[in-house]
Structures are given as C-alpha cells and as structure tokens.
Amino acid sequence: MKKGRWSLQLTIMLLVCGVVAFSLFITDILVSRTTADIIQKREGEKAQSIGRTVAMTPVVIQALSQQQPNNGVQRFASQIKKTTGVEFIVVMDNQGIRLSHPDPRKIGKKFVGGDQKAVLRGKEHISISKGTLGTSLRSFTPVYNEKGKQVGAVSVGISLEKVHVAVARSRSNIYTGTLVGILVGVIGAVLLARYIKKILFGLEPAEISKVLEERSAILQSAHEGIIAVDQHSTVALVNRAASKILSKAGVDTNFIGKKIDDIIPGSNLKNILAHGKEELGTEQDVKGVVLVVNRVPIIVKGQIVGALSTFRDKTEIHQMAVQLTGVRLYADALRAQSHEFMNKLHVILGMVHMKKYDQLDAYINELADHSKNETNFITEMIKDPVLAGFLTGKLSYAREEGVKMTIKTEYPLPPPNDMDVTHELITIIGNLIENAVDALNDQAIKRIEIEFDYADEILSVDVTDNGSGITKEQLNHIFQKGYSTKGENRGIGLYLVQQSLDKLNGELEISSTKGQGTRIAIYIPYIAKEISDE
C-alpha cells in the first residue's frame, strides 16, 4: 500500500462512523426542535386550562367585580399554584392591576411584560415574555361576571426551564444512541472490511488497482488476439491485437457487452461454455481472414464462468512455417552436398596414397564433367537460382541415398513473379522427393524422375518413382495430417504439400500401382517474371 493512503478497513470504519454520526446529528436537531415544540404546546395547554379554571372561580369573579384587593384571591391563587406546580398565577383587573402574585409585595401594582394588552380586550392567548419572575410561558384568560361583562383577566405562567430540561433529557438519549450507533458501526465496519478483503484475496484497493493495470498492460502487449466471454457468451474483454486482426476482416471491434456469435459467427465459444472442453489449433475463417484459434474454458472453483479465445492470423504463421521449412530443406541440401563432397575427397585421397595417378586423373575429369554437365543443365533450364540451387542439393542427396534421380524439362523454366511461389514449390517438391526416396528403401534399383513443363501460365511438375507403390486404401488417407505407413511422428510431408497447393490454387493428380511405383503430378498457376535483355 502506498504511503499516505488509508487501508480499506480504516476507510470503511471512518465512512460508517461518519454517516452514523451525521445522521444522528441531524436527528438530534430535528428531534430537539420537535420535542421543544411539543412540550411548549403541552405546557401552554396546561397553563390555559388552569387559567380557565381560575377565571370561572366565584371568588375571583367577585373580587374583580368589587375592584378591590381580596386576600381570598391571593390564598386561592397560591393554593392552585402549589397544587399544579406552575410558576405563578396572577389575577388582574381591567387596568392590569394585580390582585394576586407569588410575591405579595407586587400585589396592587401593574402587570409587567406588555403581552397582557390582548387579554384585557377579551382575547385569550398564549405568549412567551419576560416579567418580574424572568422569562416564562404565559397563558392569558379573560374573566367575565354573571352578566358577561369582562371584569379582569388571569395569567398563568410556566417556567421555560421545564421545556429546556425536557429537551436536554431527550438530547441525552440521542447522544447515548449516537455513541451506541457509532460503536456498532465500528464493529460492523471492521467485520465488513474483513469480509470484503477475504473476497478480494486480502488485497487493498490500491493493490487491486495495480494488479488490474498490470493485467491490462500484459493483455494489450500480447501479440496474439485475445477475446474473453462470460458464462452468457457476452464479450467481456478484447485486447489490442484482437481488434487489429479482426479489423482486417472488416469486423466492428466495438463489441464489448455484445454476444460473441453476433460479432463472429462460428466462434464455437458457446460449445466451450456448455461442455468445458478445450479446442487447440483449429482454423476459422472470419470474412476471408483465416485464423488459427485456441479456445479454452475459464474455470473458477470447479465452475465454468467464461471462455477464452486466443488466435493469430494464419498468414503470419504460414510465412513463419515457409521460412522454417525452406531453411530446413536448404540445410538438408547443403549437408548432402557436403557429405557427397567428403566421400569424393576420401576416394581422391585413397588413390593418391596408392599412387594411382592415371586412374585419379580420369576420376577427377569424370567428376568435373559430370558436375559441370549436371550444374550447367540445371542452371540453364531452371532460371530461378533458389530453385536451381535446391534441385542441385537434392541431386546430391539422392546420390547419397543410392538413388538415380533425373531432372527433365523441354523448355527453360523462368523464375516466378512472386518469390512465395518458389518457397511453396520447394516445400512441394522437397516433400515429394523425400516420400519417393522412402518408398525406394526395399528396391534393388532406385530411380526418381522429375519433369517440369511450363505453358500458358501453368506449371506442371511430375515426380515418378519405381518404389513399392500405394494401395487404394492408403490413397484415401495420405494427405491427412499425421497419417503415415512408416510409423509414429510421420505423416506431415504430404499434408504440407496439400497446404501449399491450396495456397497456390493448384491441383494434384496421383496414380500408383502396388509394387510398381507412384506418379504424382501437380499443376499450379505460374506467372513468369519479366527479365530484361541486359
């Protein structure tokens, strides 16, 4: 975790505690205000009820009607005050002169506060005002005699301290609830953070972010195209290479969240999700672009949660295969020539030791003439230097294997306009010669004949041997990858021949008789390269 960043547990704990504290703070404000309003209303109604009772008492009505102090009013008001627990009960006449008061010295003086004017005009009301006893909640009730004439008023006061005490008591309960809520929130936050970290394999958010960034960088750096779908076959991930490859086929690469079969028909990822069996090295044609695809299920805790497809453009793989195949064939040809040359050097060395100089002279002349004639023929009739060099090496290889191989062509073969044709020809001819040599293992006389013919932009190549031949049953399978009559780890040569022919839009004919030999003819479009006269 980077310095200065909080842990997931601390973050959740602070968030939960903050939310709880803020919520309870707002609750405190709302509840306190509501409680104050309720208590004030209740106390006001209580004061008003006491005031009405006092206003209808005969002793009060009589004293006000006589408009003179009456000790009976004072005693009565004091008794009611003591019984009800109010702060004061003041009886006043129409001029606001008190007839009763908790402080007897205030009797006979004017009522203080200014809020008594409305009641002296016959209006009952409740107010909050400051008098000789301090600020209080006051209820004012008019007093009427038997004739319905107002003769005075009664004021009942309740101290606001009671309201404040009730609100404080309510607020204390809220504070207690706040502390309990925060404590529960902290415990819940710790448990929640631990549970989340367990799900996230103990990683902090910063670590998760780093892992995701690294994973994204790795996926985007991969040269192979990668597409991942979830269990509903919805595309969840596409890397840059996949977008680039699919864009060649004209596929809209903005398909995150879409069904894979709506974007790439025949992707077969639905079957992977259904059966959980991987498919490796399969080919898929996407609007003319051939891909080599691997498809595997994504399994988490024994459950298939998605599928992954990785792929490459077959053109790139094919170019690589062509290069590797060509290098191998060139190397084999050079090795054969080197081996043949060493054998001849050994013969020459032996003849020198035996001092057979006359025979040595004849042998060297024969070798020179043969090599010259063979090389001259190939270079004159095969104008492509790469193909000519390859055939020269194959002649040496055939002699090393005890095979008499002849190359025929009635007219010179010009080089192709596309060098890829040469590489494919080398693959085709090389594998046909290899197979022919293998077929001659049990023959006393071993012969292979290769004949080239070029006309009307069509090149035909016949490869004929006098080997053991191929049965009709074998003919049905010889072009299948891995099929061979020569044992395990074989069966690739003719498969590559067929692949190269498909690449060149060529055709193949084969005829064979068991025990007599095999003839294979290929026909491919062949556009010659224009050669200047210089």
C-alpha positions, -999 to +999 in steps of 0.1 A: +000+000+000+013+034-009+023+058+018-005+083+027-034+060+016-058+046+042-065+009+045-098-005+033-108-013+069-100+022+082-118+038+052-149+018+057-148+024+095-145+061+091-172+062+065-197+042+085-189+062+117-192+095+098-225+085+083-239+073+116-227+105+134-240+128+108-274+110+107-278+112+144-267+148+145-294+157+121-318+136+141-307+155+173-316+188+157-349+177+143-360+158+175-349+186+198-369+211+179-399+188+177-396+179+214-394+216+224-425+224+203-445+195+217-435+203+253-442+240+248-476+233+233-484+208+261-474+233+288-493+261+271-524+240+270-519+231+307-515+268+317-545+277+296-566+250+313-556+262+347-563+298+338-598+290+325-605+271+358-593+301+379-613+326+357-646+307+364-640+306+402-666+327+421-640+341+445-620+355+416-651+369+398-664+385+430-631+401+438-627+416+403-663+428+403-657+447+435-624+460+421-606+458+454-579+436+469-591+404+484-570+381+505-591+352+494-579+356+458-543+356+469-548+325+490-567+307+463-541+315+436-513+304+459-531+271+466-537+264+429-501+273+421-488+249+447-511+221+435-504+225+398-467+233+401-469+264+378-446+293+383-472+319+390-510+327+389-518+364+386-553+378+388-556+414+374-583+438+368-591+456+335-564+481+342-538+453+347-535+459+384-526+426+402-549+411+428-526+381+433-489+374+429-463+348+442-446+379+457-472+396+479-453+429+476-462+430+439-500+430+446-516+463+437-490+470+410-493+468+373-487+436+354-452+436+337-444+421+303-466+441+278-483+409+265-514+414+286-530+440+264-548+415+242-565+397+271-576+430+286-596+434+253-612+400+258-588+378+237-575+346+252-539+338+241-505+322+250-472+340+248-436+340+260-424+371+277-402+384+305-417+396+337-406+401+373-400+364+377-380+361+345-389+347+311-418+323+311-446+308+291-478+327+298-514+319+293-539+348+294-577+341+300-603+369+304-627+368+334-664+376+330-691+383+356-726+368+357-738+395+331-710+385+307-690+417+312-653+414+314-641+423+348-604+413+346-580+385+335-560+356+348-524+349+337-508+315+344-470+313+340-448+282+335-411+285+336-392+277+304-367+257+324-391+228+323-390+229+285-352+231+285-350+202+309-372+180+288-353+188+256-320+182+274-333+148+286-343+139+250-309+151+237-291+130+263-309+100+250-299+109+215-263+112+225-264+078+241-279+064+210-252+081+189-224+065+209-241+031+207-246+036+170-210+046+164-198+016+184-220-008+164-209+009+132-172+004+140-177-033+148-198-036+116-172-017+096-144-040+108-164-071+100-174-058+066-139-048+057-125-082+067-152-099+047-145-077+016-107-083+019-113-120+021-133-118-011-105-097-027-078-122-016-065-098+011-057-070-013-061-033-006-078-011-032-045+004-043-031-031-048-062-042-067-058-012-090-021-020-096-030-057-104-057-046-129-033-021-146-006-047-149-031-073-162-044-048-188-008-040-198+001-076-202-031-084-223-026-054-245+011-062-251+003-098-262+009-103-300-019-129-301-055-118-302-074-124-270-112-124-265-129-134-233-166-140-228-187-146-196-210-175-189-237-159-211-213-157-241-212-119-238-178-103-247-161-091-216-125-084-228-108-077-261-071-068-264-055-046-289-041-074-311-076-089-314-090-056-326-062-052-351-066-087-365-104-086-367-103-051-383-086-067-413-118-088-418-139-057-415-153-067-381-166-038-359-142-041-329-165-021-306-183-052-293-177-052-256-210-063-239-224-079-271-229-116-279-199-132-294-219-150-321-234-118-333-199-104-340-180-135-350-204-163-363-190-198-357-167-188-328-178-220-311-173-204-276-209-214-267-199-251-270-168-244-248-191-229-222-215-259-225-190-287-225-159-273-209-136-290-235-107-270-249-101-267-287-065-262-298-050-253-331-083-251-351-088-229-381-116-203-385-124-182-415-136-147-405-148-129-436-118-141-456-092-139-429-081-173-418-072-175-381-055-203-361-075-204-329-072-219-294-104-220-272-104-229-236-129-227-207-124-204-177-130-224-146-132-209-111-138-232-081-149-260-104-175-239-123-173-226-158-175-189-156-165-180-191-144-189-221-112-175-237-102-175-273-066-167-285-058-165-321-033-154-348-036-146-384-027-178-403-008-157-428+018-148-402+021-184-391+023-197-427+050-172-435+070-184-405+064-221-415+075-213-450+107-198-437+114-226-414+106-252-440+128-235-466+157-233-441+154-269-433+154-280-469+183-258-478+202-271-448+195-307-459+207-300-494+239-284-482+245-313-458+240-338-487+264-319-509+290-316-482+287-354-474+290-363-511+320-340-515+337-355-484+332-390-499+348-380-531+377-364-513+382-397-495+383-415-528+408-390-542+429-392-510+430-430-513+440-430-549+468-405-541+481-428-513+481-458-537+498-436-564+471-444-589+476-412-607+463-422-641+431-435-626+429-404-604+432-381-634+404-400-651+382-399-620+386-362-614+379-355-651+348-376-649+336-359-617+343-325-632+325-333-664+295-348-646+293-320-621+297-294-649+271-310-671+246-315-642+251-280-629+251-264-664+218-282-673+201-271-641+212-235-643+204-233-680+170-248-677+159-236-642+162-198-643+152-193-607+186-195-588+169-205-555+150-234-571+181-244-591+203-245-560+177-265-542+175-291-570+213-293-572+213-301-535+186-327-539+206-344-567+235-348-542+211-361-516+196-387-540+231-400-549+239-402-512+209-424-507+218-446-537+190-432-559+194-422-595+174-390-599+170-373-632+155-339-639+139-332-673+125-301-689+119-294-726+120-257-723+137-234-698+116-226-667+116-188-660+116-175-624+082-167-609+070-131-605+062-139-568+090-153-546+064-170-524+057-194-553+094-205-551+091-213-514+059-232-519+075-252-548+104-260-526+080-274-500+061-294-525+090-308-545+111-314-514+084-334-496+076-354-528+113-363-532+115-373-495+085-396-499+098-411-531+132-419-515+114-435-486+094-456-510+126-469-526+141-484-495+134-520-505+142-517-542+174-530-558+173-503-585+162-469-572+150-443-597+133-410-594+123-388-624+113-352-621+099-335-652+090-298-655+066-283-681+055-247-684+030-233-708+001-209-708+010-197-673+005-232-659+035-251-644+032-289-641+057-310-622+057-348-624+076-368-598+078-405-606+095-434-587+097-471-591+090-478-554+066-501-536+035-481-546+005-471-526-027-491-520-062-477-528-070-477-491-038-457-483-046-432-511-078-421-492-057-410-462-022-400-473-030-362-472-044-363-437-021-347-411-004-374-390-013-403-413+017-424-423+026-460-432+061-455-419+055-453-381+049-426-355+058-389-357+054-390-395+026-381-419+034-344-423+050-342-457+020-348-480-002-327-456+022-298-462+021-305-499-017-301-499-015-270-478+010-254-503-012-264-532-042-248-516-021-217-511-012-216-548-047-227-560-030-257-575-042-292-582-027-327-577-031-360-595-017-393-582-015-427-597+001-457-581+004-494-586+014-516-557+049-530-563+055-509-595+058-473-584+040-440-580+035-409-601+024-376-586+016-346-609+010-311-597-005-282-617-002-246-604-008-211-619+027-197-626+033-162-638+068-157-650+089-127-640+098-104-669+136-105-674+154-076-691+177-081-721+206-065-703 
